[in-house]
Amino acid sequence: MNVSKWLKVYALLEVAELKELLGDSCLYNVSEVLTNPGALIDNNRFFAAYAAYVESLKTGKKPVIDRHLFSAAISKEPVPICDLGKGRFIAKPDKPVIQMQPHAFVIAGGKCLSMVHGEESISWGLQFAYPQIAMDAAGHLEKTLRTTENGALFLSLQKWMRENTKPAKLTIDGKQMNVSIRLGKQWTGRLPHD
């Protein structure tokens, strides 16, 4: 399956807000080879790692990012598992899923640039992305946003973000600016560059 034209939302949320946002959606480990045929991520393990991440941000420590947990696929539909042989497996979505990734940004040229990773970047929240167009193995194109369960899930995620978050306001070059990163209304931590 090939996908394109990704819609993206960047957000930093409190743990309770992220739990509300994800609801009963399933998280799948799609970022590494697995040693068993189960790619479903345990919610308790995921939220414990996210809580530690948020606490690090609030205390000013460099957060530990558990990449295989935070680089997950969110899906209402089961994600197929491919057997690679020799006790190795990989989750291989055959339909579009919401891709979650750790979010980082840099301030450069008076702008906030999202999804820039490096020594100067600031780890801050998560990115949620969903493709608008998908092509299956037979070459059929589909506008998936309004025709699939996961498309409907992403639309509800966008609506939730509009209702329960606000644009983050960062100080850039001495001026307060709204940036494209969403901040949960319950957020109690500091903001970078304050």
Backbone as a chain_set.jsonl record, in Angstrom:
{"seq": "MNVSKWLKVYALLEVAELKELLGDSCLYNVSEVLTNPGALIDNNRFFAAYAAYVESLKTGKKPVIDRHLFSAAISKEPVPICDLGKGRFIAKPDKPVIQMQPHAFVIAGGKCLSMVHGEESISWGLQFAYPQIAMDAAGHLEKTLRTTENGALFLSLQKWMRENTKPAKLTIDGKQMNVSIRLGKQWTGRLPHD", "coords": {"N": [[0.841, -1.17, 0.0], [0.602, 2.146, -0.901], [0.843, 5.485, 0.241], [-0.142, 8.98, 0.437], [-0.015, 12.621, 0.715], [-0.161, 13.594, 3.511], [-1.975, 14.482, 6.425], [-1.301, 16.373, 9.297], [-0.994, 16.634, 12.836], [0.347, 18.271, 15.573], [0.967, 17.871, 18.992], [1.088, 18.571, 22.507], [0.136, 16.996, 25.309], [-1.463, 16.485, 28.502], [-1.344, 13.451, 30.455], [-3.933, 12.437, 31.082], [-5.435, 13.771, 29.164], [-4.429, 12.678, 26.779], [-5.239, 10.041, 27.11], [-8.007, 10.377, 26.975], [-8.233, 11.332, 24.357], [-7.285, 9.124, 22.793], [-9.032, 7.108, 23.54], [-10.751, 4.094, 22.99], [-9.104, 3.163, 21.021], [-6.655, 1.112, 19.358], [-3.165, 0.593, 19.832], [-0.379, -0.133, 17.837], [2.738, -1.772, 17.513], [4.796, -0.832, 15.11], [7.342, -0.3, 14.453], [9.55, -1.914, 14.707], [11.222, -5.122, 14.403], [9.545, -7.931, 15.593], [9.491, -10.391, 18.26], [7.46, -12.077, 18.711], [4.171, -12.983, 17.498], [2.482, -10.842, 18.175], [1.55, -7.561, 17.915], [0.255, -5.653, 19.287], [0.25, -2.927, 21.482], [0.585, -2.688, 24.943], [-1.655, -0.796, 26.781], [-1.27, 0.198, 29.429], [1.503, 0.104, 29.709], [2.264, 1.849, 27.647], [1.084, 4.319, 28.505], [2.389, 4.664, 30.95], [5.03, 5.081, 30.086], [4.601, 7.423, 28.622], [3.745, 9.139, 30.68], [6.115, 9.324, 32.18], [7.676, 10.615, 30.298], [6.309, 13.114, 30.038], [6.601, 14.051, 32.671], [9.375, 14.406, 32.752], [9.642, 16.539, 30.918], [8.303, 18.531, 32.345], [9.934, 18.871, 34.579], [12.2, 19.838, 33.491], [14.157, 18.126, 32.587], [16.032, 16.199, 30.18], [13.967, 14.387, 28.141], [13.338, 10.835, 28.104], [12.796, 8.968, 25.296], [10.776, 6.474, 24.311], [11.027, 4.95, 21.575], [9.806, 2.78, 20.11], [7.357, 2.577, 21.353], [6.27, 5.16, 21.134], [6.325, 5.595, 18.422], [4.031, 4.552, 16.988], [1.304, 2.774, 15.379], [-2.005, 3.838, 15.175], [-5.109, 2.398, 15.305], [-8.431, 1.43, 14.427], [-9.021, -0.872, 13.241], [-7.784, -4.264, 13.077], [-4.24, -4.75, 12.746], [-2.434, -6.442, 10.343], [-0.053, -9.14, 10.792], [3.114, -10.032, 9.651], [4.912, -12.948, 9.045], [8.273, -13.336, 9.323], [9.894, -15.454, 9.486], [12.087, -17.695, 11.353], [11.299, -17.029, 13.958], [10.691, -14.333, 13.88], [8.755, -11.407, 13.434], [6.668, -8.923, 11.855], [4.661, -6.038, 12.033], [2.411, -5.149, 9.55], [0.682, -2.846, 8.164], [-2.205, -3.016, 6.095], [-4.043, -1.26, 5.375], [-4.705, 2.269, 5.542], [-3.413, 3.811, 8.485], [-3.398, 5.738, 11.536], [-0.488, 7.399, 12.025], [1.643, 7.696, 14.722], [4.182, 9.659, 16.149], [7.179, 10.642, 17.938], [7.416, 14.107, 18.6], [9.42, 16.85, 17.647], [11.014, 20.055, 17.647], [12.65, 22.961, 16.232], [13.822, 26.295, 16.746], [14.344, 28.59, 14.333], [15.471, 31.192, 12.297], [13.486, 32.901, 13.197], [11.241, 31.323, 13.244], [9.176, 28.494, 14.14], [10.048, 25.297, 13.57], [8.699, 22.297, 12.862], [9.162, 18.775, 13.517], [11.908, 18.495, 13.254], [14.801, 16.938, 13.927], [17.59, 16.753, 16.018], [20.666, 17.898, 17.611], [20.062, 20.477, 18.552], [17.356, 20.453, 18.675], [14.11, 20.495, 20.249], [12.471, 18.221, 22.156], [9.08, 17.605, 22.131], [6.104, 16.604, 22.783], [3.755, 14.824, 20.659], [3.368, 13.704, 17.247], [0.614, 13.295, 15.115], [-0.435, 11.649, 12.266], [-2.132, 11.263, 9.149], [-2.876, 9.714, 6.041], [-4.275, 11.241, 3.117], [-4.733, 10.059, 0.684], [-4.633, 6.781, -0.655], [-3.093, 3.954, -2.226], [-3.825, 0.756, -3.244], [-2.451, -2.627, -3.573], [-3.33, -3.424, -6.083], [-3.354, -1.122, -7.498], [-5.438, 0.661, -7.211], [-6.752, 3.801, -6.416], [-7.716, 5.552, -3.462], [-9.544, 7.916, -1.626], [-9.001, 8.141, 1.52], [-9.734, 9.438, 3.853], [-12.445, 9.977, 4.345], [-13.636, 7.552, 3.939], [-12.906, 5.32, 5.397], [-12.636, 3.459, 8.513], [-10.453, 4.256, 10.072], [-9.925, 6.705, 8.904], [-12.203, 8.133, 9.683], [-11.656, 8.06, 12.392], [-9.367, 9.687, 12.49], [-10.488, 12.133, 11.687], [-12.154, 12.574, 13.897], [-10.182, 12.832, 15.816], [-8.955, 15.227, 14.969], [-11.116, 16.977, 15.435], [-11.406, 16.707, 18.221], [-8.967, 17.836, 18.99], [-9.331, 20.521, 18.18], [-11.325, 21.287, 19.968], [-10.285, 20.784, 22.535], [-7.705, 21.685, 22.852], [-5.216, 24.291, 22.468], [-3.475, 26.714, 20.425], [0.021, 26.555, 20.918], [1.89, 29.031, 22.579], [4.807, 30.54, 22.025], [7.859, 32.201, 22.988], [9.653, 33.828, 20.686], [12.529, 35.158, 19.455], [12.207, 37.281, 21.254], [9.512, 37.927, 20.964], [6.109, 37.049, 21.569], [4.621, 34.309, 20.049], [2.06, 32.519, 18.343], [2.21, 29.095, 17.552], [2.215, 26.216, 15.328], [1.931, 23.988, 16.878], [-0.146, 22.161, 19.025], [-1.446, 22.663, 22.3], [-2.453, 21.025, 25.171], [-5.346, 21.962, 27.006], [-5.275, 21.428, 29.672], [-2.626, 21.449, 30.356], [0.077, 21.806, 32.571], [2.724, 22.357, 32.705], [5.874, 24.087, 32.043], [6.681, 26.127, 29.169], [8.846, 25.793, 26.345], [11.436, 28.208, 25.907], [10.348, 30.121, 27.589]], "CA": [[0.0, 0.0, 0.0], [1.289, 3.427, -0.942], [-0.004, 6.566, 0.748], [0.425, 10.312, 0.234], [-0.754, 13.798, 1.182], [-0.401, 13.395, 4.932], [-2.467, 15.532, 7.314], [-0.531, 16.21, 10.534], [-1.327, 17.414, 14.024], [1.385, 18.182, 16.602], [0.33, 18.238, 20.258], [1.609, 18.173, 23.81], [-1.041, 16.799, 26.152], [-1.331, 15.787, 29.778], [-1.645, 12.025, 30.314], [-5.395, 12.249, 31.064], [-5.933, 14.256, 27.873], [-4.076, 11.693, 25.756], [-6.128, 8.887, 27.317], [-9.319, 10.743, 26.436], [-8.106, 11.415, 22.898], [-7.134, 7.801, 22.176], [-10.225, 6.311, 23.823], [-10.586, 2.639, 22.888], [-8.279, 2.824, 19.852], [-5.532, 0.217, 19.638], [-1.827, 1.005, 19.408], [0.389, -1.259, 17.305], [4.167, -1.567, 17.326], [5.12, -0.981, 13.692], [8.654, 0.301, 14.241], [10.666, -2.833, 14.914], [10.961, -6.547, 14.215], [9.019, -8.49, 16.831], [9.864, -11.782, 18.528], [6.231, -12.884, 18.785], [3.224, -12.464, 16.494], [1.563, -9.843, 18.714], [2.077, -6.199, 17.779], [-0.562, -4.748, 20.091], [0.987, -2.323, 22.597], [-0.164, -2.641, 26.19], [-1.983, 0.595, 27.113], [-0.645, 0.587, 30.696], [2.928, 0.328, 29.432], [2.371, 3.06, 26.847], [0.787, 5.516, 29.297], [3.459, 4.819, 31.945], [6.155, 5.702, 29.377], [4.22, 8.801, 28.291], [3.741, 9.888, 31.938], [7.519, 9.612, 32.497], [8.096, 11.617, 29.31], [5.707, 14.393, 30.433], [7.24, 14.476, 33.927], [10.707, 14.916, 32.387], [9.472, 17.873, 30.331], [7.89, 19.473, 33.393], [11.04, 19.117, 35.506], [13.324, 20.401, 32.75], [15.143, 17.103, 32.227], [15.929, 15.684, 28.821], [13.083, 13.21, 28.238], [13.67, 9.566, 27.461], [11.743, 8.667, 24.319], [10.683, 5.055, 23.971], [10.64, 5.082, 20.163], [8.871, 1.773, 19.593], [6.033, 2.862, 21.901], [5.779, 6.454, 20.651], [6.219, 5.532, 16.959], [3.041, 3.479, 16.865], [0.14, 2.946, 14.51], [-3.278, 3.861, 15.887], [-6.068, 1.831, 14.363], [-9.668, 0.786, 14.883], [-9.032, -2.185, 12.596], [-6.561, -5.015, 13.378], [-3.105, -4.612, 11.836], [-1.898, -7.777, 10.05], [1.326, -9.467, 11.171], [3.823, -10.808, 8.633], [5.903, -13.859, 9.612], [9.532, -13.23, 8.591], [10.637, -16.699, 9.697], [13.071, -17.743, 12.437], [10.767, -16.378, 15.153], [10.65, -12.877, 13.71], [7.487, -10.951, 12.891], [6.562, -7.476, 11.688], [3.311, -5.531, 11.763], [2.42, -4.581, 8.203], [-0.671, -2.36, 7.864], [-2.645, -3.117, 4.705], [-4.969, -0.136, 5.212], [-4.127, 3.437, 6.222], [-3.525, 3.93, 9.944], [-2.868, 6.996, 12.05], [0.892, 7.232, 12.472], [2.054, 8.535, 15.83], [5.632, 9.748, 16.266], [7.636, 11.703, 18.829], [7.528, 15.396, 17.928], [10.509, 17.732, 18.065], [11.071, 21.26, 16.82], [13.734, 23.922, 16.448], [13.532, 27.687, 16.435], [15.353, 29.059, 13.388], [14.993, 32.256, 11.419], [12.252, 33.473, 13.738], [10.117, 30.399, 13.043], [9.162, 27.203, 14.806], [10.063, 24.269, 12.527], [8.334, 21.002, 13.448], [9.726, 17.496, 13.069], [13.338, 18.618, 13.008], [15.482, 16.21, 15.003], [19.023, 17.01, 16.064], [21.145, 18.315, 18.923], [19.411, 21.718, 18.982], [15.898, 20.32, 18.673], [13.412, 20.363, 21.522], [11.468, 17.156, 22.125], [7.892, 18.227, 22.705], [4.818, 16.033, 22.402], [3.594, 13.785, 19.641], [2.763, 14.021, 15.956], [-0.372, 12.347, 14.611], [-0.52, 11.887, 10.828], [-2.996, 10.345, 8.415], [-2.829, 10.016, 4.61], [-5.542, 11.538, 2.437], [-4.859, 9.199, -0.498], [-3.935, 5.494, -0.564], [-3.172, 3.099, -3.407], [-3.639, -0.635, -2.85], [-1.535, -3.417, -4.413], [-3.874, -3.513, -7.442], [-3.242, 0.182, -8.144], [-6.653, 1.46, -7.029], [-6.618, 4.955, -5.522], [-8.87, 5.809, -2.614], [-9.445, 9.025, -0.687], [-9.309, 7.347, 2.708], [-10.125, 10.233, 5.013], [-13.889, 9.892, 4.596], [-14.171, 6.255, 3.51], [-12.414, 4.221, 6.231], [-12.796, 3.633, 9.963], [-9.332, 5.034, 10.587], [-10.131, 8.074, 8.436], [-13.181, 8.717, 10.608], [-10.954, 8.226, 13.658], [-8.518, 10.877, 12.382], [-11.366, 13.307, 11.698], [-12.572, 12.813, 15.281], [-8.982, 13.316, 16.502], [-8.845, 16.645, 14.634], [-12.183, 17.693, 16.13], [-11.042, 16.722, 19.626], [-7.877, 18.811, 19.136], [-9.903, 21.873, 18.088], [-12.152, 21.564, 21.138], [-9.622, 20.549, 23.813], [-6.341, 22.218, 22.873], [-5.06, 25.649, 21.954], [-2.133, 26.856, 19.852], [1.066, 26.888, 21.884], [2.419, 30.389, 22.406], [6.22, 30.526, 22.389], [8.597, 33.442, 22.819], [10.647, 33.656, 19.627], [13.215, 36.437, 19.218], [11.637, 38.296, 22.125], [8.089, 38.158, 20.704], [5.228, 35.897, 21.77], [4.017, 33.897, 18.783], [1.345, 31.244, 18.275], [2.846, 28.165, 16.617], [1.291, 25.174, 14.858], [1.853, 22.914, 17.868], [-1.303, 22.299, 19.91], [-1.148, 22.457, 23.707], [-3.653, 20.641, 25.91], [-5.843, 23.012, 27.899], [-4.953, 21.051, 31.048], [-1.168, 21.421, 30.519], [0.531, 22.565, 33.739], [4.179, 22.535, 32.657], [6.454, 25.261, 31.392], [6.855, 26.06, 27.732], [10.221, 26.138, 25.951], [11.709, 29.62, 25.593], [9.659, 31.041, 28.509]], "C": [[0.891, 1.241, 0.0], [0.324, 4.509, -0.486], [0.671, 7.903, 0.48], [-0.488, 11.379, 0.797], [-1.164, 13.656, 2.646], [-0.954, 14.66, 5.589], [-1.786, 15.303, 8.651], [-1.04, 17.139, 11.624], [-0.209, 17.18, 15.03], [0.769, 18.641, 17.911], [1.125, 17.751, 21.455], [0.429, 18.163, 24.762], [-0.644, 16.22, 27.5], [-1.739, 14.329, 29.547], [-3.151, 11.791, 30.213], [-5.992, 12.707, 29.738], [-5.638, 13.253, 26.768], [-4.946, 10.447, 25.887], [-7.512, 9.175, 26.74], [-9.287, 10.772, 24.913], [-8.081, 10.034, 22.256], [-8.324, 6.891, 22.435], [-9.94, 4.824, 23.756], [-9.807, 2.222, 21.639], [-7.123, 1.93, 20.274], [-4.243, 0.812, 19.088], [-1.059, -0.239, 18.977], [1.849, -0.869, 17.129], [4.499, -1.861, 15.863], [6.552, -0.524, 13.391], [9.833, -0.637, 14.458], [10.237, -4.266, 14.595], [10.59, -7.119, 15.576], [9.459, -9.937, 17.007], [8.653, -12.674, 18.764], [5.202, -12.247, 17.856], [2.202, -11.468, 17.03], [2.168, -8.46, 18.657], [1.304, -5.19, 18.618], [0.258, -4.246, 21.284], [0.069, -2.263, 23.811], [-0.388, -1.178, 26.586], [-1.318, 1.059, 28.396], [0.827, 0.91, 30.497], [3.119, 1.621, 28.646], [2.162, 4.31, 27.708], [1.799, 5.725, 30.424], [4.674, 5.499, 31.303], [5.84, 7.154, 29.04], [4.213, 9.674, 29.553], [5.173, 10.256, 32.344], [8.072, 10.684, 31.555], [7.592, 13.006, 29.711], [6.368, 14.921, 31.698], [8.64, 15.025, 33.653], [10.601, 16.32, 31.805], [9.152, 18.905, 31.413], [9.019, 19.812, 34.356], [12.289, 19.638, 34.8], [14.416, 19.41, 32.396], [14.957, 16.703, 30.773], [15.091, 14.409, 28.864], [13.653, 11.986, 27.532], [12.496, 9.22, 26.552], [11.817, 7.187, 23.981], [10.134, 4.978, 22.546], [9.637, 4.033, 19.703], [7.481, 1.944, 20.193], [5.442, 4.128, 21.283], [5.69, 6.523, 19.128], [5.278, 4.391, 16.606], [1.998, 3.807, 15.806], [-1.1, 2.904, 15.394], [-4.33, 3.399, 14.9], [-7.291, 1.272, 15.071], [-9.743, -0.637, 14.336], [-7.746, -2.932, 12.948], [-5.487, -4.802, 12.302], [-2.514, -5.999, 11.607], [-0.422, -7.922, 10.451], [1.919, -10.364, 10.085], [4.9, -11.65, 9.324], [7.157, -13.802, 8.743], [10.365, -14.506, 8.694], [11.617, -16.55, 10.85], [12.612, -16.969, 13.67], [10.737, -14.864, 15.093], [9.367, -12.496, 12.983], [7.528, -9.429, 12.732], [5.099, -7.118, 11.414], [3.354, -4.801, 10.431], [1.0, -4.122, 7.858], [-1.005, -2.502, 6.385], [-3.714, -2.07, 4.386], [-4.349, 1.056, 5.919], [-4.42, 3.425, 7.719], [-3.057, 5.325, 10.334], [-1.463, 6.703, 12.567], [1.177, 8.214, 13.601], [3.572, 8.509, 15.896], [5.987, 10.772, 17.33], [7.808, 12.995, 18.025], [8.709, 16.173, 18.504], [10.485, 18.948, 17.15], [12.34, 22.045, 17.122], [13.192, 25.314, 16.153], [14.673, 28.16, 15.544], [14.745, 30.132, 12.503], [13.681, 32.87, 11.886], [11.026, 32.602, 13.568], [10.294, 29.143, 13.878], [9.035, 26.142, 13.711], [9.844, 22.894, 13.159], [9.018, 19.843, 12.751], [11.16, 17.641, 12.559], [14.029, 17.975, 14.199], [16.978, 16.462, 14.895], [19.402, 17.49, 17.45], [20.437, 19.559, 19.439], [17.897, 21.572, 19.095], [15.363, 20.111, 20.079], [12.351, 19.282, 21.356], [10.227, 17.681, 22.829], [6.632, 17.618, 22.132], [4.888, 14.989, 21.308], [3.045, 14.365, 18.347], [1.786, 12.905, 15.617], [-0.553, 12.664, 13.132], [-1.398, 10.827, 10.166], [-2.982, 10.716, 6.932], [-4.22, 10.296, 4.033], [-5.806, 10.59, 1.282], [-4.057, 7.923, -0.286], [-4.123, 4.732, -1.871], [-2.886, 1.67, -2.955], [-2.723, -1.349, -3.839], [-2.005, -3.516, -5.857], [-3.821, -2.173, -8.185], [-4.483, 1.048, -8.041], [-6.407, 2.573, -6.026], [-7.891, 5.151, -4.72], [-8.569, 7.017, -1.748], [-9.945, 8.491, 0.651], [-9.864, 8.144, 3.88], [-11.599, 10.072, 5.351], [-14.49, 8.532, 4.237], [-13.723, 5.078, 4.377], [-12.665, 4.516, 7.705], [-11.675, 4.494, 10.541], [-9.369, 6.483, 10.093], [-11.109, 8.811, 9.333], [-12.539, 8.963, 11.971], [-10.062, 9.474, 13.614], [-9.355, 12.152, 12.365], [-11.842, 13.613, 13.118], [-11.392, 13.299, 16.128], [-8.803, 14.813, 16.236], [-9.895, 17.478, 15.374], [-11.867, 17.801, 17.617], [-9.958, 17.775, 19.868], [-8.421, 20.245, 19.094], [-10.64, 22.251, 19.368], [-11.375, 21.542, 22.456], [-8.173, 21.033, 23.897], [-6.361, 23.65, 22.364], [-3.686, 25.728, 21.293], [-1.132, 27.188, 20.958], [1.586, 28.282, 21.553], [3.846, 30.378, 22.934], [6.821, 31.914, 22.202], [9.72, 33.171, 21.831], [11.228, 35.028, 19.3], [12.562, 37.577, 19.996], [10.162, 38.59, 21.914], [7.297, 36.887, 20.98], [4.531, 35.583, 20.455], [3.238, 32.601, 18.974], [2.036, 30.38, 17.232], [1.86, 27.057, 16.275], [1.166, 23.999, 15.814], [0.667, 23.19, 18.787], [-0.878, 21.963, 21.345], [-2.445, 22.12, 24.423], [-4.063, 21.731, 26.881], [-5.546, 22.7, 29.364], [-3.451, 21.095, 31.333], [-0.744, 22.325, 31.662], [2.027, 22.823, 33.738], [4.584, 23.84, 31.999], [6.472, 25.04, 29.884], [8.306, 26.376, 27.405], [10.296, 27.64, 25.619], [10.889, 30.576, 26.453], [10.683, 31.76, 29.368]], "O": [[1.815, 1.358, 0.805], [-0.868, 4.457, -0.788], [1.889, 7.972, 0.316], [-1.58, 11.095, 1.29], [-2.349, 13.603, 2.974], [-0.467, 15.763, 5.344], [-1.697, 14.163, 9.107], [-1.456, 18.269, 11.368], [0.147, 16.036, 15.315], [0.116, 19.684, 17.953], [1.744, 16.687, 21.433], [-0.203, 19.194, 24.994], [0.382, 15.551, 27.625], [-2.401, 14.014, 28.558], [-3.602, 11.033, 29.355], [-6.944, 12.105, 29.242], [-6.488, 13.0, 25.914], [-5.347, 9.863, 24.881], [-8.114, 8.317, 26.094], [-10.211, 10.29, 24.258], [-8.784, 9.798, 21.274], [-8.601, 5.995, 21.638], [-9.0, 4.339, 24.386], [-9.846, 1.056, 21.245], [-6.668, 1.988, 21.416], [-4.226, 1.444, 18.032], [-1.081, -1.265, 19.658], [2.159, 0.224, 16.656], [4.482, -3.016, 15.438], [6.932, -0.377, 12.23], [10.987, -0.211, 14.4], [9.047, -4.575, 14.527], [11.237, -6.829, 16.582], [9.762, -10.626, 16.033], [8.791, -13.876, 18.99], [5.353, -11.088, 17.47], [1.159, -11.265, 16.408], [3.195, -8.207, 19.287], [1.654, -4.011, 18.657], [0.877, -5.032, 22.0], [-1.082, -1.839, 23.712], [0.567, -0.412, 26.71], [-0.845, 2.194, 28.465], [1.337, 1.882, 31.056], [4.026, 2.4, 28.938], [2.959, 5.246, 27.653], [2.042, 6.866, 30.816], [5.276, 6.39, 31.902], [6.706, 8.021, 29.155], [4.633, 10.829, 29.501], [5.419, 11.372, 32.801], [8.84, 11.551, 31.972], [8.362, 13.966, 29.722], [6.664, 16.112, 31.79], [9.043, 16.013, 34.267], [11.388, 17.198, 32.16], [9.674, 20.019, 31.391], [9.062, 20.918, 34.893], [13.319, 19.856, 35.438], [15.492, 19.809, 31.95], [13.874, 16.847, 30.206], [15.457, 13.452, 29.547], [14.344, 12.085, 26.518], [11.346, 9.184, 26.99], [12.81, 6.714, 23.428], [8.92, 4.945, 22.342], [8.702, 4.363, 18.974], [6.506, 1.493, 19.592], [4.258, 4.167, 20.947], [5.041, 7.423, 18.594], [5.68, 3.395, 16.003], [1.836, 4.956, 15.396], [-1.227, 2.036, 16.258], [-4.439, 3.933, 13.796], [-7.198, 0.716, 16.165], [-10.432, -1.494, 14.889], [-6.704, -2.296, 13.106], [-5.789, -4.69, 11.114], [-2.13, -6.669, 12.566], [0.341, -6.955, 10.445], [1.295, -11.335, 9.658], [5.703, -11.126, 10.095], [7.12, -14.171, 7.569], [11.415, -14.621, 8.063], [11.941, -15.44, 11.272], [13.419, -16.332, 14.347], [10.754, -14.19, 16.123], [8.945, -13.17, 12.042], [8.314, -8.743, 13.385], [4.402, -7.804, 10.667], [4.213, -3.949, 10.202], [0.206, -4.898, 7.327], [-0.197, -2.156, 5.522], [-4.222, -2.007, 3.267], [-3.534, 0.868, 6.822], [-5.518, 3.08, 8.155], [-2.398, 6.008, 9.551], [-1.279, 5.857, 13.442], [0.974, 9.419, 13.451], [4.185, 7.457, 15.717], [5.198, 11.676, 17.606], [8.294, 12.966, 16.894], [8.954, 16.146, 19.709], [9.997, 18.88, 16.022], [13.008, 21.821, 18.132], [12.228, 25.479, 15.405], [15.834, 28.136, 15.951], [13.623, 29.984, 12.018], [12.865, 33.305, 11.074], [9.899, 33.071, 13.726], [11.403, 28.781, 14.268], [8.027, 26.095, 13.005], [10.695, 22.394, 13.895], [9.396, 19.914, 11.582], [11.565, 17.009, 11.583], [13.864, 18.412, 15.337], [17.556, 16.39, 13.81], [18.575, 17.495, 18.362], [20.229, 19.689, 20.646], [17.227, 22.489, 19.569], [16.059, 19.623, 20.97], [11.45, 19.402, 20.527], [10.295, 18.143, 23.968], [6.14, 18.07, 21.098], [5.921, 14.365, 21.068], [2.349, 15.38, 18.348], [2.083, 11.725, 15.802], [-0.798, 13.816, 12.773], [-1.406, 9.662, 10.564], [-3.065, 11.896, 6.591], [-5.206, 9.666, 4.417], [-6.959, 10.339, 0.931], [-2.93, 7.972, 0.207], [-5.155, 4.842, -2.533], [-1.844, 1.396, -2.36], [-2.273, -0.757, -4.821], [-1.188, -3.675, -6.764], [-4.194, -2.093, -9.356], [-4.574, 2.073, -8.718], [-5.917, 2.331, -4.923], [-8.997, 4.947, -5.22], [-7.474, 7.137, -1.198], [-11.149, 8.398, 0.887], [-10.414, 7.559, 4.813], [-11.962, 10.036, 6.526], [-15.711, 8.375, 4.231], [-14.124, 3.944, 4.116], [-12.877, 5.663, 8.097], [-11.913, 5.352, 11.39], [-8.897, 7.386, 10.784], [-10.884, 9.963, 9.701], [-12.841, 9.958, 12.631], [-10.005, 10.23, 14.584], [-8.966, 13.151, 12.971], [-11.927, 14.779, 13.505], [-11.578, 14.089, 17.054], [-8.532, 15.58, 17.159], [-9.591, 18.559, 15.879], [-12.038, 18.865, 18.212], [-10.026, 18.522, 20.845], [-8.008, 21.087, 19.892], [-10.587, 23.401, 19.802], [-11.77, 22.218, 23.406], [-7.499, 20.812, 24.903], [-7.383, 24.151, 21.896], [-2.821, 24.897, 21.57], [-1.414, 28.009, 21.831], [1.704, 28.654, 20.386], [4.074, 30.228, 24.134], [6.361, 32.7, 21.374], [10.626, 32.383, 22.104], [10.502, 35.944, 18.915], [12.385, 38.681, 19.481], [9.604, 39.429, 22.621], [7.748, 35.785, 20.668], [3.933, 36.455, 19.826], [3.689, 31.694, 19.673], [2.405, 30.861, 16.161], [0.787, 26.972, 16.872], [0.363, 23.097, 15.574], [0.493, 24.309, 19.27], [-0.047, 21.081, 21.564], [-3.43, 22.847, 24.298], [-3.21, 22.355, 27.511], [-5.562, 23.598, 30.206], [-3.04, 20.804, 32.456], [-1.156, 23.483, 31.724], [2.55, 23.441, 34.665], [3.756, 24.586, 31.476], [6.301, 23.922, 29.396], [8.938, 27.154, 28.119], [9.341, 28.237, 25.121], [10.743, 31.743, 26.087], [10.316, 32.579, 30.21]]}, "num_chains": 1, "name": "protein.A"}
